[in-house]
Amino acid sequence: MKIYKSVAVSGAVLLLSASFLRAQDTAASQATSLEEMWKAAEMNNRRLNLSGLYLQQSKLEVLEARDRQLPELSLGGDIKLNSRFLVYNDGLFSSPQAVPVKSYGYGAGYSLNFNLFNGGKERIHIKMKQEEETRRQYEDQQQRNNLKYNIAVEYFDLYKFLYFRDFLNAEIAAENKQLSLIQSLHQNGVVLKSDVLRTSVKLSQLKLNLSDIEKKIEIKKQRLNVLMGRSQEQPLLIDYKNSHETEYIQDSDYEGYLHTALNQSPEFKMADSDIEWSELNIRQTKAARLPKISLYSTYNYTYPQISFYPYSNDLWGFGQTGIKVQFSIDNLYKSKHSVARARIINSETKEKAGIKEDEVSLQIKEAYLQQEQALESVKTAEENILKTTETLRVIRNSYLHQESLLTDLLEAENALLEARFNLTTAQTNVKLGRIRLLAIAGIL
């Protein structure tokens, strides 16, 4: 009979273990990884959608600039009432001669104008619009880069807080057991009432800290949902205990990150695009000094014919085709200051590019040193956990033997909890530091 009971108990334990493992697998399968969050944000983030609309707008502006090179063709017509046609042969104060014309008239025709040469202004205008489109593309890349980094910051904050919650839950469970033990010792007259009160106070503080962490977790989940373009209250899980989010990232040295940034960063590409645009702007301003040559053609049907002598009450047609040349002399001196201003703008963009290079170099240096500091912090935190764990064991045993104070025990427990927090924070900083370096370099 005992054998059957043992078999039944073993079977129940196995079934419970299998159910627990299946529940863990289900939770892991429902968890959202950092890469999946990035993909969701690229599809649904509102700011990225707005950036895409800006990019479409810039492409249409290029097409509009090209349309300006097409010939101008218009059709027109009119209908009118004519007054009496009086001719003053002997002056205004003499008796006029009335020319017989119809009391009404109408006309219809076309007008064609084709720009042959305009100092290259239209062609330069197209290039400027193309450069603006290119800059929009770099802006879109930069925005995607920044969005990924912002998601990573929120993700690893959530990762850290989830670990903090686990630590606090474990600490609260351990403190409840310790409180029960101290209450028992107090009832037996071994410890003072103050020890019970101090332990209760610490337990209340731990529960308050846990409540604060729970709220922070909810805020981080809500922010991640917003960044992904999802409903703010949509459930969100991450598999923080089996996270391998940055294992694919290969570390590089400072010079490597800096070289990558100078060649691939959208920020530098935008600076180069600004310089190119400012140089085109100088050429565009100078083009105003050049002549404008155009081919034109017109033809109209008019009734009645009262434009040329002899006049006629018949329908008539007349047209012209030729080349027209215009040269604005005043632009020779008016454009002087405009060209000077365009050159100053070009110099400003070059200086801004130099400033941006210095800023990015400093940012990469700072992030790289912070990454090294985070790695050192991980080693220090791991060593501290070993030391504080042993210290806590010794003080707990000595307290139970009335060889140390409760204050020492509580301080040792707090030190171990803080060491665990510090280790998790350092590990999180290592993971986030790698992503930050990639974000600054513009290749995230």
C-alpha positions in Angstrom: 0.0 0.0 0.0 2.9 2.4 0.8 4.4 1.6 -2.6 1.2 2.6 -4.4 1.1 5.9 -2.4 4.7 6.6 -3.3 4.0 6.0 -6.9 0.9 8.2 -6.8 2.8 11.0 -5.1 5.7 10.7 -7.6 3.3 10.9 -10.5 1.6 14.0 -9.1 5.0 15.7 -8.6 5.9 14.8 -12.2 2.6 16.1 -13.6 3.0 19.4 -11.6 6.6 19.8 -12.8 5.5 19.2 -16.4 2.7 21.7 -16.1 5.1 24.2 -14.6 7.6 23.8 -17.4 4.8 24.1 -20.0 3.6 27.3 -18.3 7.2 28.6 -18.5 7.5 27.7 -22.2 4.1 29.4 -22.9 5.2 32.6 -21.1 8.5 32.6 -23.0 6.7 32.1 -26.3 4.4 35.0 -25.6 7.3 37.3 -24.5 8.3 40.0 -26.8 12.0 40.4 -27.6 13.8 43.6 -28.2 14.2 42.9 -31.9 10.5 42.2 -32.2 9.8 45.6 -30.5 12.0 47.3 -33.0 10.2 45.6 -35.9 6.8 46.6 -34.5 7.9 50.2 -33.9 9.1 50.5 -37.5 5.7 49.4 -38.7 3.4 51.3 -36.3 5.3 54.1 -34.6 3.5 57.4 -35.2 6.6 59.5 -35.4 8.1 57.2 -38.0 4.8 57.3 -40.0 5.0 61.1 -39.9 8.6 60.9 -41.1 7.6 58.7 -43.9 5.0 61.2 -45.0 7.7 63.9 -44.9 9.8 61.8 -47.2 7.0 61.2 -49.6 6.4 65.0 -49.7 10.1 65.7 -50.5 9.9 63.2 -53.4 6.9 65.0 -54.8 8.7 68.3 -54.5 11.4 66.9 -56.7 8.8 66.0 -59.3 7.2 69.4 -59.0 10.6 71.0 -59.7 11.0 68.9 -62.8 7.5 69.9 -63.9 8.7 73.5 -64.0 11.0 72.6 -67.0 7.9 71.7 -69.1 6.6 74.3 -71.6 3.9 76.7 -70.5 0.8 76.1 -72.7 -2.5 77.9 -72.2 -5.7 78.2 -74.1 -7.9 81.3 -73.8 -11.1 82.9 -75.0 -13.3 85.9 -74.4 -16.5 87.5 -75.4 -17.1 91.2 -75.1 -19.4 94.2 -75.9 -17.8 96.8 -78.1 -18.4 100.5 -77.7 -18.6 102.9 -80.7 -15.3 103.0 -82.6 -14.5 106.7 -83.0 -11.5 108.0 -84.9 -10.4 111.7 -84.2 -8.7 112.6 -87.5 -8.2 116.2 -86.5 -7.5 115.9 -82.8 -9.4 115.2 -79.7 -11.6 118.3 -79.8 -12.6 117.7 -83.4 -15.7 115.9 -84.6 -14.8 112.1 -84.7 -15.5 109.8 -87.5 -17.5 106.7 -86.5 -16.0 103.5 -87.9 -18.6 100.8 -88.4 -17.9 97.8 -86.1 -20.0 95.1 -84.5 -21.4 95.9 -81.1 -20.0 92.6 -79.8 -16.8 90.5 -80.3 -15.2 87.3 -79.3 -11.8 85.6 -79.5 -10.0 82.3 -78.9 -6.4 81.1 -79.2 -3.3 79.6 -77.5 0.0 80.8 -76.0 3.1 78.7 -75.7 6.3 79.5 -73.8 9.3 77.3 -73.6 12.3 78.2 -71.5 15.5 77.6 -73.4 18.0 79.1 -70.9 17.5 80.7 -67.5 21.0 80.7 -66.1 20.5 77.1 -65.1 18.1 78.1 -62.3 15.6 75.4 -63.0 18.3 72.7 -63.2 19.9 73.9 -60.0 16.5 74.1 -58.3 15.9 70.4 -59.1 19.3 69.5 -57.6 18.4 71.4 -54.5 15.2 69.6 -54.1 16.9 66.3 -54.7 19.4 67.2 -52.0 16.5 68.0 -49.6 15.0 64.6 -50.4 18.4 63.0 -49.6 18.5 64.9 -46.3 15.0 63.7 -45.5 16.2 60.1 -46.0 19.0 60.7 -43.5 16.6 62.3 -41.1 14.4 59.2 -41.4 17.3 56.9 -40.7 18.4 59.0 -37.7 14.8 59.0 -36.3 14.7 55.2 -36.7 18.1 54.9 -35.0 16.9 57.1 -32.1 13.7 55.2 -31.8 15.5 51.9 -31.5 17.7 53.4 -28.8 14.8 54.8 -26.9 13.0 51.4 -27.0 16.2 49.8 -25.8 16.4 52.2 -22.8 12.8 51.5 -21.8 13.3 47.7 -22.4 16.3 47.4 -20.2 14.7 49.6 -17.5 11.8 47.2 -17.5 14.4 44.3 -17.5 16.1 45.8 -14.4 12.8 46.5 -12.6 11.5 43.0 -13.1 14.7 41.7 -11.5 14.3 44.2 -8.7 10.7 42.9 -8.1 12.0 39.3 -7.9 14.7 40.4 -5.4 12.1 42.2 -3.3 9.6 39.4 -3.4 12.3 37.0 -2.2 13.5 39.4 0.4 9.9 39.9 1.7 9.4 36.2 1.9 12.7 35.7 3.8 11.9 38.7 6.1 8.4 37.2 6.9 10.1 34.0 8.0 12.7 36.0 10.0 9.9 38.0 11.6 8.2 34.8 12.7 11.5 33.6 14.2 12.1 36.8 16.0 8.6 36.9 17.4 9.1 33.4 18.7 12.4 34.4 20.3 10.7 37.4 21.9 7.9 35.2 23.3 10.6 33.1 24.9 12.3 36.2 26.3 15.4 35.8 24.1 15.2 39.1 22.2 13.6 42.5 22.9 10.3 43.9 21.6 12.3 46.5 19.7 13.8 43.7 17.5 10.3 42.7 16.5 9.3 46.3 15.8 12.5 47.0 13.7 11.9 43.9 11.6 8.3 44.9 11.1 9.4 48.3 10.0 11.9 46.9 7.5 9.2 44.5 6.1 6.8 47.5 5.6 9.5 49.4 3.8 10.2 46.4 1.6 6.5 46.2 0.7 6.5 49.9 -0.1 9.5 49.6 -2.3 7.9 46.7 -4.1 4.7 48.8 -4.7 6.9 51.5 -6.2 8.7 49.0 -8.4 5.3 47.6 -9.6 4.2 51.1 -10.6 7.5 51.7 -12.5 7.0 48.4 -14.3 3.6 49.4 -15.5 4.9 52.8 -16.7 7.7 51.2 -18.7 5.2 48.7 -20.3 3.0 51.6 -21.2 5.8 53.6 -22.7 7.0 50.6 -24.8 3.5 50.0 -26.1 3.3 53.7 -27.2 6.7 53.5 -28.9 5.5 50.3 -30.7 2.3 52.0 -31.8 0.1 49.6 -29.8 -2.6 50.2 -27.3 -1.3 51.6 -24.0 -3.0 49.0 -21.9 -2.1 46.0 -24.1 -0.3 43.2 -22.1 3.4 43.1 -22.5 5.8 40.4 -21.4 9.6 40.1 -21.8 11.7 37.0 -21.1 14.1 38.8 -18.9 15.6 35.7 -17.3 16.7 34.3 -20.6 17.7 37.5 -22.3 20.3 37.4 -25.0 19.6 40.8 -26.6 23.1 42.0 -27.1 25.0 38.7 -27.7 25.0 39.4 -31.5 26.8 42.7 -31.0 30.5 42.5 -31.5 32.6 44.9 -29.4 35.0 47.3 -31.1 37.5 49.8 -29.9 37.1 53.6 -29.7 38.8 54.2 -33.1 36.5 51.6 -34.7 33.3 53.2 -33.5 34.6 56.7 -34.4 35.5 55.6 -37.9 32.1 53.9 -38.4 30.4 57.1 -37.2 32.3 59.4 -39.5 31.4 57.2 -42.5 27.9 55.9 -41.7 26.3 58.1 -39.2 23.1 59.8 -40.6 24.1 62.9 -38.6 27.3 63.4 -40.5 25.5 62.6 -43.8 23.0 65.3 -43.0 25.8 67.7 -42.4 27.4 66.9 -45.7 24.0 67.3 -47.4 23.6 70.7 -45.8 27.0 71.7 -47.2 26.1 70.5 -50.7 22.7 72.3 -50.6 24.4 75.6 -49.5 26.9 75.3 -52.4 23.9 74.9 -54.8 22.3 77.9 -53.2 25.3 80.0 -54.1 25.1 78.8 -57.8 21.4 79.5 -57.8 21.9 83.1 -56.5 24.6 83.8 -59.1 22.3 82.5 -61.9 20.0 85.5 -61.4 22.7 87.6 -63.2 22.4 85.6 -66.4 20.0 86.3 -69.3 16.8 84.4 -69.9 16.0 83.0 -73.3 12.7 81.5 -74.2 10.8 80.3 -77.3 7.3 81.6 -77.6 4.4 81.1 -79.9 0.8 82.5 -80.0 -2.1 82.3 -82.3 -5.6 83.8 -81.9 -8.9 84.0 -83.8 -10.7 87.3 -83.2 -14.0 88.8 -84.3 -14.2 91.5 -85.5 -10.8 92.7 -86.8 -10.2 96.0 -85.2 -6.5 95.7 -84.3 -5.1 96.7 -87.7 -6.1 99.0 -90.4 -8.2 98.6 -92.5 -10.8 97.4 -90.0 -13.1 94.5 -90.8 -16.2 92.9 -89.4 -15.0 89.5 -90.4 -13.3 86.7 -88.3 -9.5 86.9 -88.6 -6.6 84.9 -87.3 -3.1 86.1 -86.4 -0.1 84.4 -84.7 3.6 84.9 -83.8 6.5 82.6 -83.2 9.9 83.7 -82.1 12.7 83.8 -79.5 12.6 86.2 -76.6 15.7 87.3 -74.7 15.5 89.1 -71.4 18.4 90.5 -69.3 17.8 92.0 -65.9 20.5 94.7 -65.5 19.5 95.6 -62.0 20.3 92.0 -60.8 24.0 92.7 -61.6 24.2 94.9 -58.5 21.1 93.6 -56.5 22.5 90.1 -56.3 25.8 91.2 -54.8 24.6 91.0 -51.2 22.5 87.8 -51.9 25.6 86.0 -53.1 27.6 87.2 -50.1 24.8 85.9 -47.8 24.7 82.6 -49.6 28.5 82.2 -49.1 28.1 83.0 -45.4 25.4 80.3 -45.1 27.9 77.9 -46.8 30.6 78.7 -44.2 28.1 78.3 -41.4 27.1 74.8 -42.5 30.8 73.8 -42.7 31.4 75.0 -39.2 28.3 73.2 -38.0 29.7 70.0 -39.6 33.0 70.5 -37.7 31.1 71.0 -34.4 29.0 67.9 -35.0 32.2 65.9 -35.6 33.6 67.1 -32.3 30.4 66.3 -30.5 30.1 62.8 -31.8 33.7 62.1 -31.1 33.2 63.1 -27.4 29.9 61.2 -27.2 31.6 58.0 -28.5 34.5 58.5 -26.1 32.2 59.0 -23.2 30.0 56.0 -24.1 33.1 53.8 -24.6 34.5 54.7 -21.2 31.1 54.2 -19.6 31.0 50.8 -21.2 34.4 49.9 -19.7 33.3 51.2 -16.3 30.1 49.1 -16.5 32.2 46.0 -17.1 34.3 46.8 -14.1 31.2 47.4 -12.1 29.9 44.0 -12.9 33.1 42.3 -11.6 33.0 44.5 -8.5 29.3 43.8 -7.9 29.9 40.0 -8.2 32.7 40.1 -5.7 30.5 42.2 -3.3 27.7 39.7 -3.5 30.0 36.9 -2.4 31.4 39.0 0.4 28.0 40.3 1.6 26.5 36.8 1.4 29.2 35.4 3.7 28.9 38.4 6.0 25.2 38.0 6.3 25.6 34.3 7.1 28.0 35.0 9.9 26.0 37.8 11.4 22.8 35.8 11.2 24.3 32.9 13.1 25.9 35.3 15.7 22.5 37.1 16.1 20.8 33.8 16.8 23.4 33.1 19.4 23.0 36.6 20.9 26.5 37.6 19.8 25.4 40.6 17.6 22.7 43.1 17.3 19.6 43.1 15.1 20.9 46.4 13.6 24.0 44.6 12.3 21.8 41.8 10.8 19.4 44.3 9.1 22.4 46.3 7.7 23.9 43.1 6.3 20.6 42.1 4.7 20.3 45.6 3.1 23.9 45.4 1.9 23.2 42.1 0.2 20.0 43.4 -1.4 21.8 46.5 -2.6 24.7 44.4 -4.0 22.1 42.4 -6.0 20.6 45.6 -7.3 24.0 47.0 -8.2 24.9 43.8 -10.1 21.7 43.9 -12.1 22.1 47.6 -12.8 25.7 47.1 -14.0 24.7 44.2 -16.2 22.0 46.3 -17.7 24.4 49.2 -18.3 26.7 46.8 -20.2 23.9 45.7 -22.5 22.6 49.2 -23.0 26.1 50.6 -23.4 26.7 48.5 -26.4 23.5 49.6 -28.0 24.3 53.3 -27.2 27.6 53.0 -29.0 25.9 51.6 -32.1 23.2 54.4 -31.9 25.9 57.1 -31.7 27.8 55.5 -34.6 24.5 55.5 -36.6 24.4 51.7 -37.3 21.8 50.5 -34.8 
